[in-house]
Amino acid sequence: MTNDKRDARKAIEDLELDKHLAAAGAAAAKLAQQAVGAAGGFAADHRDQAHDFLGKAQGEIDRVTGGKAQGVVSTVRSGLAAGVDIVAEQAPDRGAGEDPPADPPSSGV
């Protein structure tokens, strides 16, 4: 091992970078969980509106095209509606309280 590598390894150990990176990773994971929960909560609160909008859009497209694109539009609508439902399922349970703390990622040490 060269002196530069030893110096770098020593600096990493002295600064406890592995611990700081593990803490940053845990904080990022918790933030991501909160963002998914917020998006899921919004989707759950507005699921019916989204499905109604998709139905109206499908009806308008069918009207304008004379039903020529009905199969494609129906497939797209079904996919979008399923997507809304999948996101809505990510909503946190309303009575569950706080999320459990995220496990920090392994630092490999």
PyRosetta script that sets phi, psi and omega in degrees:
from pyrosetta import init, pose_from_sequence

init()
pose = pose_from_sequence("MTNDKRDARKAIEDLELDKHLAAAGAAAAKLAQQAVGAAGGFAADHRDQAHDFLGKAQGEIDRVTGGKAQGVVSTVRSGLAAGVDIVAEQAPDRGAGEDPPADPPSSGV")
pose.set_psi(1, 134.9)
pose.set_omega(1, -179.0)
pose.set_phi(2, -78.6)
pose.set_psi(2, 164.0)
pose.set_omega(2, 179.2)
pose.set_phi(3, -62.0)
pose.set_psi(3, -35.9)
pose.set_omega(3, 178.9)
pose.set_phi(4, -62.4)
pose.set_psi(4, -41.5)
pose.set_omega(4, 179.0)
pose.set_phi(5, -66.7)
pose.set_psi(5, -40.8)
pose.set_omega(5, 178.2)
pose.set_phi(6, -63.4)
pose.set_psi(6, -41.7)
pose.set_omega(6, 179.4)
pose.set_phi(7, -63.7)
pose.set_psi(7, -41.6)
pose.set_omega(7, 179.4)
pose.set_phi(8, -65.8)
pose.set_psi(8, -44.5)
pose.set_omega(8, 179.3)
pose.set_phi(9, -61.8)
pose.set_psi(9, -41.9)
pose.set_omega(9, 179.3)
pose.set_phi(10, -62.9)
pose.set_psi(10, -42.1)
pose.set_omega(10, 179.3)
pose.set_phi(11, -63.5)
pose.set_psi(11, -41.6)
pose.set_omega(11, 178.3)
pose.set_phi(12, -61.9)
pose.set_psi(12, -44.5)
pose.set_omega(12, 179.4)
pose.set_phi(13, -66.2)
pose.set_psi(13, -42.8)
pose.set_omega(13, -179.0)
pose.set_phi(14, -63.3)
pose.set_psi(14, -38.2)
pose.set_omega(14, -178.3)
pose.set_phi(15, -85.0)
pose.set_psi(15, -5.1)
pose.set_omega(15, -177.9)
pose.set_phi(16, 53.1)
pose.set_psi(16, 44.8)
pose.set_omega(16, -177.6)
pose.set_phi(17, -60.2)
pose.set_psi(17, -35.7)
pose.set_omega(17, -179.5)
pose.set_phi(18, -60.9)
pose.set_psi(18, -38.8)
pose.set_omega(18, 178.9)
pose.set_phi(19, -69.7)
pose.set_psi(19, -41.3)
pose.set_omega(19, 179.6)
pose.set_phi(20, -66.3)
pose.set_psi(20, -39.9)
pose.set_omega(20, 178.3)
pose.set_phi(21, -66.6)
pose.set_psi(21, -38.3)
pose.set_omega(21, 177.7)
pose.set_phi(22, -63.9)
pose.set_psi(22, -41.5)
pose.set_omega(22, 178.7)
pose.set_phi(23, -66.1)
pose.set_psi(23, -41.4)
pose.set_omega(23, 178.4)
pose.set_phi(24, -64.5)
pose.set_psi(24, -39.6)
pose.set_omega(24, 177.6)
pose.set_phi(25, -63.1)
pose.set_psi(25, -41.5)
pose.set_omega(25, 178.7)
pose.set_phi(26, -65.3)
pose.set_psi(26, -41.1)
pose.set_omega(26, 178.6)
pose.set_phi(27, -65.1)
pose.set_psi(27, -40.8)
pose.set_omega(27, 178.7)
pose.set_phi(28, -64.9)
pose.set_psi(28, -40.2)
pose.set_omega(28, 178.8)
pose.set_phi(29, -63.8)
pose.set_psi(29, -41.5)
pose.set_omega(29, 179.3)
pose.set_phi(30, -65.4)
pose.set_psi(30, -41.9)
pose.set_omega(30, 178.3)
pose.set_phi(31, -62.6)
pose.set_psi(31, -41.7)
pose.set_omega(31, 178.4)
pose.set_phi(32, -63.2)
pose.set_psi(32, -41.0)
pose.set_omega(32, 178.0)
pose.set_phi(33, -62.9)
pose.set_psi(33, -40.7)
pose.set_omega(33, 178.9)
pose.set_phi(34, -65.5)
pose.set_psi(34, -39.8)
pose.set_omega(34, 179.4)
pose.set_phi(35, -65.3)
pose.set_psi(35, -42.6)
pose.set_omega(35, 178.0)
pose.set_phi(36, -63.3)
pose.set_psi(36, -41.9)
pose.set_omega(36, 178.5)
pose.set_phi(37, -63.9)
pose.set_psi(37, -40.4)
pose.set_omega(37, 179.3)
pose.set_phi(38, -66.0)
pose.set_psi(38, -43.9)
pose.set_omega(38, 178.2)
pose.set_phi(39, -63.8)
pose.set_psi(39, -41.5)
pose.set_omega(39, 178.5)
pose.set_phi(40, -64.1)
pose.set_psi(40, -40.4)
pose.set_omega(40, 178.2)
pose.set_phi(41, -63.6)
pose.set_psi(41, -42.2)
pose.set_omega(41, 178.3)
pose.set_phi(42, -62.8)
pose.set_psi(42, -45.7)
pose.set_omega(42, -180.0)
pose.set_phi(43, -63.7)
pose.set_psi(43, -40.1)
pose.set_omega(43, 179.3)
pose.set_phi(44, -65.5)
pose.set_psi(44, -40.1)
pose.set_omega(44, -179.7)
pose.set_phi(45, -68.9)
pose.set_psi(45, -25.6)
pose.set_omega(45, -175.0)
pose.set_phi(46, -118.9)
pose.set_psi(46, 18.0)
pose.set_omega(46, -177.8)
pose.set_phi(47, -58.0)
pose.set_psi(47, -47.8)
pose.set_omega(47, -178.3)
pose.set_phi(48, -62.9)
pose.set_psi(48, -40.5)
pose.set_omega(48, 178.1)
pose.set_phi(49, -62.6)
pose.set_psi(49, -41.8)
pose.set_omega(49, -179.7)
pose.set_phi(50, -63.9)
pose.set_psi(50, -44.2)
pose.set_omega(50, 179.2)
pose.set_phi(51, -65.3)
pose.set_psi(51, -40.1)
pose.set_omega(51, 176.9)
pose.set_phi(52, -61.9)
pose.set_psi(52, -45.3)
pose.set_omega(52, 179.0)
pose.set_phi(53, -60.0)
pose.set_psi(53, -45.1)
pose.set_omega(53, 179.7)
pose.set_phi(54, -61.9)
pose.set_psi(54, -38.9)
pose.set_omega(54, 177.0)
pose.set_phi(55, -64.6)
pose.set_psi(55, -42.5)
pose.set_omega(55, 178.5)
pose.set_phi(56, -65.5)
pose.set_psi(56, -41.4)
pose.set_omega(56, 178.8)
pose.set_phi(57, -63.1)
pose.set_psi(57, -42.2)
pose.set_omega(57, 178.5)
pose.set_phi(58, -62.3)
pose.set_psi(58, -44.0)
pose.set_omega(58, 179.3)
pose.set_phi(59, -61.9)
pose.set_psi(59, -41.3)
pose.set_omega(59, -179.8)
pose.set_phi(60, -68.1)
pose.set_psi(60, -41.2)
pose.set_omega(60, 177.9)
pose.set_phi(61, -64.0)
pose.set_psi(61, -42.3)
pose.set_omega(61, 177.2)
pose.set_phi(62, -61.4)
pose.set_psi(62, -39.9)
pose.set_omega(62, -180.0)
pose.set_phi(63, -64.8)
pose.set_psi(63, -46.9)
pose.set_omega(63, -176.4)
pose.set_phi(64, -67.8)
pose.set_psi(64, -38.8)
pose.set_omega(64, -177.1)
pose.set_phi(65, -91.0)
pose.set_psi(65, -1.0)
pose.set_omega(65, -177.3)
pose.set_phi(66, 67.2)
pose.set_psi(66, 25.9)
pose.set_omega(66, 177.5)
pose.set_phi(67, 80.5)
pose.set_psi(67, 4.8)
pose.set_omega(67, -176.8)
pose.set_phi(68, -66.4)
pose.set_psi(68, -26.1)
pose.set_omega(68, -178.1)
pose.set_phi(69, -107.9)
pose.set_psi(69, 19.2)
pose.set_omega(69, -172.8)
pose.set_phi(70, -56.4)
pose.set_psi(70, -44.1)
pose.set_omega(70, -178.3)
pose.set_phi(71, -63.4)
pose.set_psi(71, -46.5)
pose.set_omega(71, -179.5)
pose.set_phi(72, -66.2)
pose.set_psi(72, -45.5)
pose.set_omega(72, -178.8)
pose.set_phi(73, -63.3)
pose.set_psi(73, -39.9)
pose.set_omega(73, 178.8)
pose.set_phi(74, -63.6)
pose.set_psi(74, -40.8)
pose.set_omega(74, 178.8)
pose.set_phi(75, -64.6)
pose.set_psi(75, -44.6)
pose.set_omega(75, 179.2)
pose.set_phi(76, -63.6)
pose.set_psi(76, -44.0)
pose.set_omega(76, 179.5)
pose.set_phi(77, -60.4)
pose.set_psi(77, -44.1)
pose.set_omega(77, 179.9)
pose.set_phi(78, -61.6)
pose.set_psi(78, -42.0)
pose.set_omega(78, 178.8)
pose.set_phi(79, -64.5)
pose.set_psi(79, -43.2)
pose.set_omega(79, 178.7)
pose.set_phi(80, -65.4)
pose.set_psi(80, -42.2)
pose.set_omega(80, 178.8)
pose.set_phi(81, -63.2)
pose.set_psi(81, -39.7)
pose.set_omega(81, 177.4)
pose.set_phi(82, -65.0)
pose.set_psi(82, -37.7)
pose.set_omega(82, 177.4)
pose.set_phi(83, -63.0)
pose.set_psi(83, -42.8)
pose.set_omega(83, 176.8)
pose.set_phi(84, -60.0)
pose.set_psi(84, -43.3)
pose.set_omega(84, -179.5)
pose.set_phi(85, -65.0)
pose.set_psi(85, -40.1)
pose.set_omega(85, 179.4)
pose.set_phi(86, -63.7)
pose.set_psi(86, -44.2)
pose.set_omega(86, 178.7)
pose.set_phi(87, -65.1)
pose.set_psi(87, -41.6)
pose.set_omega(87, -179.4)
pose.set_phi(88, -61.8)
pose.set_psi(88, -31.9)
pose.set_omega(88, 178.9)
pose.set_phi(89, -67.4)
pose.set_psi(89, -14.9)
pose.set_omega(89, 179.8)
pose.set_phi(90, -84.2)
pose.set_psi(90, -2.8)
pose.set_omega(90, 179.8)
pose.set_phi(91, -63.8)
pose.set_psi(91, 138.7)
pose.set_omega(91, 177.2)
pose.set_phi(92, -67.2)
pose.set_psi(92, 152.1)
pose.set_omega(92, 175.4)
pose.set_phi(93, -61.4)
pose.set_psi(93, 132.8)
pose.set_omega(93, -174.4)
pose.set_phi(94, -64.1)
pose.set_psi(94, -29.9)
pose.set_omega(94, -176.8)
pose.set_phi(95, -106.0)
pose.set_psi(95, 10.2)
pose.set_omega(95, -172.0)
pose.set_phi(96, -83.4)
pose.set_psi(96, -13.7)
pose.set_omega(96, -178.7)
pose.set_phi(97, 83.1)
pose.set_psi(97, -143.6)
pose.set_omega(97, -176.5)
pose.set_phi(98, -81.0)
pose.set_psi(98, 155.0)
pose.set_omega(98, 174.9)
pose.set_phi(99, -71.2)
pose.set_psi(99, 149.4)
pose.set_omega(99, 175.4)
pose.set_phi(100, -66.6)
pose.set_psi(100, 152.2)
pose.set_omega(100, -179.7)
pose.set_phi(101, -64.5)
pose.set_psi(101, 144.9)
pose.set_omega(101, 179.1)
pose.set_phi(102, -74.8)
pose.set_psi(102, 141.1)
pose.set_omega(102, 175.4)
pose.set_phi(103, -73.2)
pose.set_psi(103, 130.7)
pose.set_omega(103, 178.5)
pose.set_phi(104, -68.3)
pose.set_psi(104, 145.6)
pose.set_omega(104, 179.0)
pose.set_phi(105, -66.2)
pose.set_psi(105, 151.1)
pose.set_omega(105, 179.7)
pose.set_phi(106, -68.3)
pose.set_psi(106, 136.1)
pose.set_omega(106, -179.9)
pose.set_phi(107, -87.3)
pose.set_psi(107, -3.1)
pose.set_omega(107, 179.6)
pose.set_phi(108, 75.9)
pose.set_psi(108, 8.6)
pose.set_omega(108, -178.2)
pose.set_phi(109, -104.9)
pose.dump_pdb("model.pdb")
